[in-house]
């Protein structure tokens, strides 16, 4: 496994991202990752808060567009996260906090998909959010908060947090 991580880290694109002094390298990828996170988690939390009764009681059908925006943010984060991982694969790939972050993101995405399925079963929309949607909203909010926290821990050195 370490050989694979080392080869990722030593690839041309990884070396360029890590060692280039250009703002078009690592700083741009990191900025896009942050923007993707804002789109993904921001729209997710907007849905969560609406399901928890914050922000009025408009039709739930309006939330469908937010689920589409979540996927835009997800794919931005997937691509940029992969690039950021490659730039430091041997450190991130062996860090417990990174694995925790990935697990939290996977579960949060599953919860988002389940939330959409509950709100729009078979392509129809429900008129009132069921209790299960509110429970999913709480879980989603907590999962994304934990994933973001784990990501911030990574910035301060994974060895300090249980490598």
Z-matrix of the N, CA and C atoms (Angstrom, degrees):
N
C 1 1.453
C 2 1.534 1 110.45
N 3 1.321 2 116.10 1 -42.47
C 4 1.462 3 119.22 2 -179.51
C 5 1.528 4 111.00 3 -63.34
N 6 1.322 5 117.46 4 -34.09
C 7 1.467 6 120.56 5 177.03
C 8 1.521 7 110.75 6 -62.90
N 9 1.339 8 116.51 7 -42.15
C 10 1.465 9 120.64 8 178.05
C 11 1.525 10 111.02 9 -63.56
N 12 1.325 11 116.84 10 -45.46
C 13 1.465 12 121.31 11 179.11
C 14 1.528 13 111.05 12 -62.07
N 15 1.321 14 115.86 13 -40.59
C 16 1.465 15 120.46 14 178.55
C 17 1.520 16 110.74 15 -64.13
N 18 1.320 17 117.39 16 -41.60
C 19 1.469 18 119.18 17 179.31
C 20 1.517 19 111.18 18 -66.70
N 21 1.321 20 118.25 19 -36.48
C 22 1.470 21 120.60 20 174.52
C 23 1.525 22 110.49 21 -61.43
N 24 1.318 23 114.69 22 -48.16
C 25 1.461 24 120.42 23 -177.40
C 26 1.527 25 112.36 24 -64.84
N 27 1.321 26 117.39 25 -29.76
C 28 1.466 27 121.37 26 -178.65
C 29 1.530 28 113.46 27 -92.49
N 30 1.323 29 117.51 28 3.41
C 31 1.464 30 120.01 29 179.14
C 32 1.528 31 109.68 30 -66.66
N 33 1.303 32 115.30 31 162.14
C 34 1.459 33 120.76 32 -177.75
C 35 1.518 34 113.48 33 -59.36
N 36 1.332 35 116.65 34 -46.02
C 37 1.464 36 119.38 35 -178.19
C 38 1.524 37 111.18 36 -66.83
N 39 1.341 38 116.97 37 -37.94
C 40 1.465 39 120.33 38 178.63
C 41 1.518 40 111.10 39 -64.42
N 42 1.315 41 115.56 40 -44.44
C 43 1.463 42 120.36 41 179.05
C 44 1.522 43 110.39 42 -62.59
N 45 1.331 44 116.49 43 -43.00
C 46 1.464 45 120.42 44 178.49
C 47 1.529 46 110.69 45 -60.95
N 48 1.332 47 116.97 46 -48.19
C 49 1.461 48 120.22 47 -179.60
C 50 1.520 49 111.78 48 -58.76
N 51 1.304 50 115.89 49 -43.13
C 52 1.464 51 121.95 50 -174.36
C 53 1.524 52 112.66 51 -76.28
N 54 1.329 53 117.32 52 -39.68
C 55 1.460 54 120.59 53 -168.82
C 56 1.515 55 114.92 54 -106.52
N 57 1.312 56 117.44 55 -12.65
C 58 1.459 57 119.72 56 179.78
C 59 1.529 58 109.49 57 -71.13
N 60 1.296 59 115.86 58 140.82
C 61 1.457 60 120.18 59 176.18
C 62 1.515 61 112.33 60 -86.33
N 63 1.315 62 116.64 61 1.06
C 64 1.463 63 121.94 62 -175.84
C 65 1.524 64 111.88 63 -74.89
N 66 1.329 65 115.94 64 142.40
C 67 1.468 66 119.57 65 174.34
C 68 1.524 67 110.84 66 -71.32
N 69 1.336 68 117.12 67 -12.00
C 70 1.457 69 121.28 68 179.34
C 71 1.529 70 111.43 69 -84.07
N 72 1.285 71 118.16 70 -1.25
C 73 1.465 72 121.76 71 -179.38
C 74 1.536 73 108.83 72 -99.11
N 75 1.318 74 116.72 73 -119.60
C 76 1.464 75 121.86 74 -174.08
C 77 1.543 76 113.14 75 -54.18
N 78 1.341 77 119.29 76 -45.06
C 79 1.475 78 117.93 77 -179.26
C 80 1.531 79 113.52 78 -60.58
N 81 1.326 80 117.27 79 -38.53
C 82 1.465 81 120.00 80 178.93
C 83 1.525 82 111.01 81 -67.87
N 84 1.322 83 117.03 82 -44.42
C 85 1.463 84 120.43 83 179.83
C 86 1.530 85 110.05 84 -62.26
N 87 1.318 86 116.86 85 -43.32
C 88 1.462 87 120.81 86 178.79
C 89 1.526 88 111.34 87 -63.85
N 90 1.331 89 117.14 88 -39.98
C 91 1.467 90 121.28 89 177.74
C 92 1.525 91 110.92 90 -64.59
N 93 1.332 92 117.05 91 -43.76
C 94 1.461 93 120.48 92 177.65
C 95 1.528 94 111.27 93 -64.45
N 96 1.331 95 116.92 94 -36.09
C 97 1.461 96 120.70 95 177.43
C 98 1.536 97 110.02 96 -63.32
N 99 1.309 98 115.87 97 -41.94
C 100 1.466 99 120.48 98 178.38
C 101 1.527 100 110.96 99 -66.24
N 102 1.331 101 116.93 100 -41.67
C 103 1.469 102 120.80 101 178.54
C 104 1.528 103 110.32 102 -64.71
N 105 1.332 104 117.03 103 -43.10
C 106 1.462 105 120.51 104 177.54
C 107 1.517 106 111.46 105 -61.20
N 108 1.320 107 116.16 106 -39.46
C 109 1.462 108 121.27 107 177.51
C 110 1.530 109 110.39 108 -62.59
N 111 1.322 110 116.22 109 -42.32
C 112 1.464 111 120.27 110 179.39
C 113 1.528 112 110.91 111 -61.78
N 114 1.331 113 116.57 112 -42.22
C 115 1.465 114 120.25 113 179.00
C 116 1.527 115 110.26 114 -67.13
N 117 1.323 116 116.80 115 -49.12
C 118 1.462 117 121.60 116 -177.51
C 119 1.521 118 111.79 117 -62.08
N 120 1.305 119 116.28 118 -56.42
C 121 1.466 120 119.70 119 -174.61
C 122 1.529 121 111.26 120 -76.96
N 123 1.323 122 117.05 121 -34.88
C 124 1.472 123 119.75 122 178.90
C 125 1.519 124 111.95 123 -61.66
N 126 1.331 125 116.64 124 -47.38
C 127 1.463 126 118.68 125 178.94
C 128 1.524 127 110.87 126 -69.27
N 129 1.325 128 116.65 127 -34.96
C 130 1.458 129 119.99 128 177.81
C 131 1.522 130 110.68 129 -63.47
N 132 1.311 131 116.17 130 -45.10
C 133 1.464 132 118.96 131 179.53
C 134 1.523 133 111.93 132 -68.70
N 135 1.330 134 117.34 133 -30.73
C 136 1.468 135 119.54 134 175.45
C 137 1.532 136 109.65 135 -61.54
N 138 1.318 137 116.58 136 -44.02
C 139 1.471 138 120.82 137 176.56
C 140 1.529 139 109.72 138 -63.53
N 141 1.327 140 116.46 139 -46.98
C 142 1.467 141 120.51 140 -178.90
C 143 1.530 142 111.32 141 -58.17
N 144 1.327 143 115.47 142 -47.24
C 145 1.466 144 118.82 143 -178.46
C 146 1.524 145 111.51 144 -64.43
N 147 1.330 146 116.83 145 -39.05
C 148 1.473 147 119.92 146 177.54
C 149 1.523 148 110.25 147 -62.23
N 150 1.322 149 117.12 148 -41.98
C 151 1.466 150 120.56 149 179.67
C 152 1.518 151 111.92 150 -67.41
N 153 1.327 152 115.89 151 -25.65
C 154 1.467 153 120.21 152 178.54
C 155 1.527 154 112.23 153 -89.52
N 156 1.339 155 116.83 154 6.07
C 157 1.467 156 121.04 155 173.80
C 158 1.512 157 115.22 156 93.90
N 159 1.320 158 118.38 157 5.24
C 160 1.455 159 121.16 158 178.70
C 161 1.528 160 108.13 159 -89.69
N 162 1.322 161 116.83 160 135.09
C 163 1.460 162 119.54 161 173.85
C 164 1.515 163 115.26 162 90.85
N 165 1.297 164 117.64 163 23.61
C 166 1.452 165 118.89 164 174.07
C 167 1.510 166 114.32 165 96.57
N 168 1.312 167 112.22 166 -170.76
C 169 1.458 168 118.37 167 -174.78
C 170 1.525 169 111.42 168 -134.86
N 171 1.321 170 116.51 169 39.38
C 172 1.459 171 120.20 170 178.29
C 173 1.518 172 111.36 171 -64.97
N 174 1.320 173 116.47 172 172.75
C 175 1.460 174 120.33 173 -179.50
C 176 1.529 175 111.88 174 -59.60
N 177 1.320 176 115.60 175 138.83
C 178 1.461 177 120.75 176 -179.45
C 179 1.525 178 111.67 177 -68.34
N 180 1.321 179 117.57 178 -21.04
C 181 1.455 180 121.34 179 179.71
C 182 1.520 181 112.90 180 -59.66
N 183 1.317 182 116.49 181 -26.37
C 184 1.463 183 120.33 182 178.33
C 185 1.530 184 112.46 183 -65.06
N 186 1.302 185 116.79 184 -20.82
C 187 1.461 186 120.80 185 -178.62
C 188 1.523 187 112.48 186 -72.99
N 189 1.331 188 117.39 187 -19.50
C 190 1.460 189 120.18 188 -175.41
C 191 1.527 190 112.03 189 -58.42
N 192 1.319 191 117.57 190 -39.63
C 193 1.460 192 120.81 191 178.52
C 194 1.522 193 112.44 192 -63.27
N 195 1.316 194 116.66 193 -30.69
C 196 1.466 195 119.95 194 178.56
C 197 1.520 196 111.43 195 -68.16
N 198 1.324 197 116.69 196 -33.74
C 199 1.467 198 118.99 197 177.13
C 200 1.527 199 110.41 198 -64.17
N 201 1.331 200 116.60 199 -36.31
C 202 1.465 201 119.96 200 177.35
C 203 1.528 202 110.34 201 -66.00
N 204 1.327 203 117.26 202 -39.75
C 205 1.470 204 121.00 203 177.76
C 206 1.517 205 111.38 204 -66.23
N 207 1.328 206 117.06 205 -34.42
C 208 1.465 207 120.12 206 176.69
C 209 1.526 208 110.17 207 -57.21
N 210 1.331 209 116.47 208 -41.45
C 211 1.461 210 119.95 209 -178.93
C 212 1.521 211 111.62 210 -68.31
N 213 1.322 212 117.21 211 -34.27
C 214 1.470 213 119.87 212 174.64
C 215 1.527 214 108.90 213 -60.20
N 216 1.328 215 116.55 214 -49.93
C 217 1.463 216 121.09 215 178.39
C 218 1.517 217 112.04 216 -61.65
N 219 1.330 218 116.76 217 -39.76
C 220 1.465 219 120.40 218 179.45
C 221 1.519 220 110.91 219 -59.81
N 222 1.326 221 117.75 220 -48.68
C 223 1.462 222 120.41 221 -176.14
C 224 1.519 223 111.91 222 -69.45
N 225 1.335 224 117.64 223 -33.71
C 226 1.471 225 119.76 224 173.18
C 227 1.526 226 108.64 225 -61.16
N 228 1.320 227 116.38 226 -46.03
C 229 1.467 228 120.41 227 -179.29
C 230 1.521 229 112.59 228 -68.83
N 231 1.307 230 117.44 229 -34.75
C 232 1.456 231 119.91 230 178.76
C 233 1.529 232 110.59 231 -62.61
N 234 1.323 233 116.26 232 -50.05
C 235 1.470 234 120.52 233 -177.64
C 236 1.525 235 111.00 234 -66.35
N 237 1.330 236 116.74 235 -48.78
C 238 1.470 237 119.06 236 -178.42
C 239 1.525 238 111.08 237 -69.50
N 240 1.328 239 117.52 238 -34.89
C 241 1.464 240 120.44 239 177.07
C 242 1.517 241 111.56 240 -64.49
N 243 1.321 242 116.51 241 -38.63
C 244 1.459 243 120.29 242 176.61
C 245 1.526 244 110.65 243 -62.84
N 246 1.320 245 116.74 244 -42.71
C 247 1.466 246 120.15 245 177.96
C 248 1.528 247 111.44 246 -64.23
N 249 1.327 248 117.01 247 -43.84
C 250 1.466 249 120.38 248 178.64
C 251 1.528 250 110.92 249 -64.07
N 252 1.323 251 116.31 250 -38.76
C 253 1.460 252 120.51 251 176.90
C 254 1.522 253 110.33 252 -61.70
N 255 1.324 254 116.86 253 -47.69
C 256 1.462 255 121.46 254 -177.79
C 257 1.528 256 111.79 255 -59.50
N 258 1.328 257 116.37 256 -35.96
C 259 1.468 258 120.19 257 -177.97
C 260 1.525 259 112.36 258 -65.58
N 261 1.322 260 117.55 259 -21.99
C 262 1.466 261 121.75 260 -177.94
C 263 1.536 262 109.82 261 -142.64
N 264 1.316 263 116.02 262 44.29
C 265 1.472 264 121.97 263 -170.73
C 266 1.519 265 113.88 264 -61.53
N 267 1.335 266 117.89 265 -38.63
C 268 1.467 267 118.65 266 -175.93
C 269 1.527 268 111.78 267 -69.97
N 270 1.301 269 117.15 268 -28.58
C 271 1.464 270 120.41 269 177.50
C 272 1.524 271 110.93 270 -82.37
N 273 1.335 272 115.74 271 -52.19
C 274 1.469 273 119.52 272 -177.03
C 275 1.525 274 111.85 273 -68.23
N 276 1.318 275 116.97 274 -39.29
C 277 1.456 276 121.20 275 -176.66
C 278 1.514 277 114.77 276 -67.82
N 279 1.313 278 116.97 277 -12.72
C 280 1.467 279 120.86 278 178.61
C 281 1.528 280 112.10 279 -115.09
N 282 1.325 281 117.24 280 5.36
C 283 1.468 282 121.19 281 -176.78
C 284 1.525 283 111.29 282 -92.51
N 285 1.304 284 116.44 283 127.90
C 286 1.460 285 121.98 284 178.29
C 287 1.521 286 110.98 285 -58.75
N 288 1.319 287 117.15 286 -42.44
C 289 1.461 288 120.20 287 -177.23
C 290 1.537 289 110.96 288 -62.55
N 291 1.330 290 117.43 289 -32.69
C 292 1.460 291 120.49 290 177.07
C 293 1.522 292 110.33 291 -67.73
N 294 1.315 293 116.99 292 -42.45
C 295 1.466 294 120.93 293 178.72
C 296 1.534 295 110.58 294 -64.40
N 297 1.325 296 116.03 295 -38.85
C 298 1.470 297 120.20 296 176.62
C 299 1.530 298 109.72 297 -62.99
N 300 1.323 299 116.63 298 -44.82
C 301 1.469 300 120.68 299 178.81
C 302 1.522 301 110.60 300 -58.60
N 303 1.337 302 117.34 301 -48.03
C 304 1.468 303 120.34 302 179.92
C 305 1.525 304 111.48 303 -60.52
N 306 1.316 305 116.95 304 -42.96
C 307 1.464 306 120.57 305 179.44
C 308 1.529 307 110.81 306 -62.19
N 309 1.320 308 116.92 307 -42.93
C 310 1.465 309 120.75 308 178.36
C 311 1.527 310 111.54 309 -62.94
N 312 1.320 311 116.75 310 -40.63
C 313 1.470 312 120.56 311 178.76
C 314 1.525 313 110.30 312 -64.81
N 315 1.317 314 116.95 313 -44.43
C 316 1.475 315 120.34 314 179.35
C 317 1.524 316 110.33 315 -59.17
N 318 1.320 317 117.19 316 -47.68
C 319 1.465 318 120.42 317 -179.14
C 320 1.532 319 110.11 318 -65.84
N 321 1.322 320 118.03 319 -39.41
C 322 1.465 321 120.72 320 179.04
C 323 1.526 322 111.39 321 -63.62
N 324 1.321 323 117.66 322 -38.52
C 325 1.468 324 121.01 323 177.28
C 326 1.530 325 110.45 324 -66.85
N 327 1.319 326 116.89 325 -40.21
C 328 1.470 327 120.45 326 176.30
C 329 1.521 328 110.34 327 -61.43
N 330 1.324 329 116.77 328 -42.33
C 331 1.467 330 121.24 329 178.89
C 332 1.533 331 110.11 330 -63.76
N 333 1.324 332 118.06 331 -41.03
C 334 1.469 333 120.95 332 178.14
C 335 1.529 334 110.67 333 -62.53
N 336 1.306 335 116.76 334 -43.29
C 337 1.475 336 120.43 335 178.13
C 338 1.526 337 110.39 336 -63.23
N 339 1.325 338 116.14 337 -41.29
C 340 1.466 339 120.30 338 179.15
C 341 1.530 340 110.74 339 -66.16
N 342 1.329 341 116.70 340 -38.76
C 343 1.466 342 120.51 341 178.21
C 344 1.521 343 110.18 342 -60.33
N 345 1.329 344 116.36 343 -45.95
C 346 1.469 345 119.66 344 178.80
C 347 1.528 346 110.29 345 -61.96
N 348 1.326 347 117.49 346 -40.84
C 349 1.467 348 120.95 347 179.41
C 350 1.527 349 111.53 348 -63.08
N 351 1.329 350 116.82 349 -35.42
C 352 1.466 351 120.76 350 179.01
C 353 1.528 352 110.63 351 -72.44
N 354 1.327 353 117.45 352 -37.42
C 355 1.467 354 121.09 353 -178.00
C 356 1.524 355 112.89 354 -79.72
N 357 1.330 356 116.20 355 -28.43
C 358 1.464 357 120.71 356 -176.48
C 359 1.535 358 110.54 357 -130.98
N 360 1.340 359 116.72 358 62.10
C 361 1.466 360 119.12 359 -177.60
C 362 1.534 361 110.69 360 -66.13
N 363 1.310 362 115.71 361 128.54
C 364 1.460 363 120.38 362 178.84
C 365 1.516 364 113.74 363 59.20
N 366 1.337 365 117.32 364 25.94
C 367 1.463 366 120.88 365 179.48
C 368 1.522 367 114.35 366 86.10
N 369 1.319 368 117.11 367 -9.64
C 370 1.469 369 120.43 368 176.11
C 371 1.527 370 108.02 369 -87.70
N 372 1.319 371 116.16 370 163.82
C 373 1.460 372 118.31 371 175.52
C 374 1.522 373 109.54 372 -111.43
N 375 1.314 374 115.22 373 143.24
C 376 1.458 375 119.47 374 174.44
C 377 1.521 376 108.36 375 -79.57
N 378 1.311 377 116.76 376 155.50
C 379 1.465 378 119.57 377 -179.84
C 380 1.521 379 111.73 378 -92.05
N 381 1.316 380 115.96 379 -27.76
C 382 1.465 381 121.35 380 178.66
C 383 1.528 382 107.58 381 -128.98
N 384 1.317 383 115.36 382 132.59
C 385 1.467 384 119.35 383 179.77
C 386 1.523 385 109.63 384 -66.87
N 387 1.328 386 117.37 385 123.14
C 388 1.463 387 119.41 386 177.90
C 389 1.531 388 110.89 387 -70.56
N 390 1.310 389 115.28 388 164.78
C 391 1.467 390 120.56 389 179.49
C 392 1.522 391 110.90 390 -57.86
N 393 1.319 392 117.38 391 -33.98
C 394 1.463 393 120.10 392 179.89
C 395 1.529 394 110.76 393 -63.04
N 396 1.327 395 118.05 394 -33.99
C 397 1.470 396 121.03 395 178.21
C 398 1.522 397 110.17 396 -67.75
N 399 1.317 398 116.49 397 -38.34
C 400 1.472 399 119.51 398 178.03
C 401 1.527 400 110.56 399 -67.58
N 402 1.322 401 117.56 400 -39.16
C 403 1.467 402 120.60 401 177.29
C 404 1.525 403 110.32 402 -64.44
N 405 1.326 404 117.23 403 -40.90
C 406 1.463 405 121.08 404 176.96
C 407 1.530 406 110.67 405 -64.24
N 408 1.324 407 117.17 406 -36.67
C 409 1.469 408 120.89 407 178.94
C 410 1.531 409 110.67 408 -63.07
N 411 1.317 410 117.10 409 -43.31
C 412 1.470 411 120.55 410 177.85
C 413 1.525 412 109.75 411 -63.13
N 414 1.330 413 116.50 412 -45.99
C 415 1.468 414 120.43 413 179.43
C 416 1.520 415 110.61 414 -60.82
N 417 1.327 416 117.13 415 -43.95
C 418 1.457 417 122.20 416 -179.91
C 419 1.525 418 111.29 417 -60.40
N 420 1.313 419 115.62 418 -48.35
C 421 1.462 420 120.83 419 -179.39
C 422 1.529 421 110.42 420 -57.17
N 423 1.320 422 116.56 421 -46.84
C 424 1.469 423 121.18 422 -178.54
C 425 1.529 424 112.04 423 -68.56
N 426 1.332 425 116.77 424 -40.39
C 427 1.469 426 120.18 425 179.71
C 428 1.525 427 111.83 426 -63.24
N 429 1.338 428 117.09 427 -45.14
C 430 1.470 429 118.98 428 179.73
C 431 1.525 430 111.37 429 -67.07
N 432 1.328 431 116.78 430 -37.93
C 433 1.467 432 119.28 431 177.23
C 434 1.535 433 110.15 432 -62.00
N 435 1.318 434 116.27 433 -41.68
C 436 1.472 435 120.37 434 179.20
C 437 1.530 436 111.11 435 -67.95
N 438 1.333 437 117.93 436 -40.46
C 439 1.464 438 120.77 437 179.37
C 440 1.528 439 110.88 438 -64.54
N 441 1.317 440 117.26 439 -41.68
C 442 1.469 441 120.90 440 177.86
C 443 1.524 442 109.94 441 -64.59
N 444 1.313 443 116.78 442 -41.65
C 445 1.469 444 120.64 443 178.33
C 446 1.525 445 110.48 444 -62.00
N 447 1.318 446 116.89 445 -44.23
C 448 1.469 447 120.19 446 177.90
C 449 1.527 448 110.34 447 -61.40
N 450 1.325 449 116.77 448 -40.16
C 451 1.464 450 120.48 449 177.42
C 452 1.516 451 112.37 450 -62.46
N 453 1.299 452 116.67 451 -38.59
C 454 1.470 453 120.39 452 177.85
C 455 1.526 454 110.10 453 -68.62
N 456 1.317 455 118.11 454 -37.52
C 457 1.465 456 120.38 455 176.15
C 458 1.520 457 110.95 456 -59.43
N 459 1.330 458 116.70 457 -36.43
C 460 1.465 459 120.79 458 179.21
C 461 1.526 460 110.80 459 -60.48
N 462 1.304 461 117.32 460 -35.06
C 463 1.470 462 121.29 461 -177.78
C 464 1.524 463 111.94 462 -67.29
N 465 1.318 464 117.22 463 -19.37
C 466 1.454 465 120.03 464 -177.30
C 467 1.524 466 113.02 465 -101.64
N 468 1.313 467 116.78 466 10.28
C 469 1.465 468 120.12 467 177.15
C 470 1.498 469 111.70 468 100.61
N 471 1.321 470 116.33 469 109.98
C 472 1.458 471 120.68 470 -175.31
C 473 1.523 472 112.73 471 -66.35
N 474 1.321 473 118.85 472 -23.97
C 475 1.461 474 119.35 473 -177.92
C 476 1.524 475 111.46 474 -65.67
N 477 1.316 476 116.47 475 -25.98
C 478 1.463 477 119.78 476 178.66
C 479 1.528 478 111.93 477 -76.27
N 480 1.362 479 116.58 478 -10.89
C 481 1.444 480 120.02 479 -174.59
C 482 1.522 481 112.14 480 -122.59
N 483 1.283 482 117.90 481 33.84
C 484 1.462 483 120.17 482 173.02
C 485 1.500 484 113.95 483 87.40
N 486 1.286 485 116.98 484 62.25
C 487 1.475 486 122.21 485 178.87
C 488 1.498 487 111.42 486 -67.49
